[in-house]
Amino acid sequence: MRIDKFLKISRILKRRSLAKDACDAGKIIVNGKEAKPSKEIKPLDEVELHYATGSVKFRILQIKESVKKDEVPSLYEVISSE
């Protein structure tokens, strides 16, 4: 699955276009490298997202094409948050 789609499905970012813009601006790092919106991700990848006010680092646990709101926590675990 693409990183921009995962960020939208996991509700980390509200819209896929926001995820694309964040990737284009270099605010998303996957396994230590800047990610393009089309970056393919897999379980156990570590993603770092830089916001204007801080950042969050999380590990992808599983990938699903669609999830209900109560299933979102099973998709990733937060490693650190600033």
JOJO-V197672 format. One record per helix or strand of 2 or more residues. SS is the DSSP state (A for helix, B for strand). FROM is the first residue (numbers start at 1). TO is the last residue. If there is no record, write none. Layout:
BEGIN
SS/FROM/TO ; SS/FROM/TO
END
This chain:
BEGIN
A/3/9 ; A/16/24 ; B/28/30 ; B/33/34 ; B/46/50 ; B/55/60 ; A/69/74 ; B/76/81
END
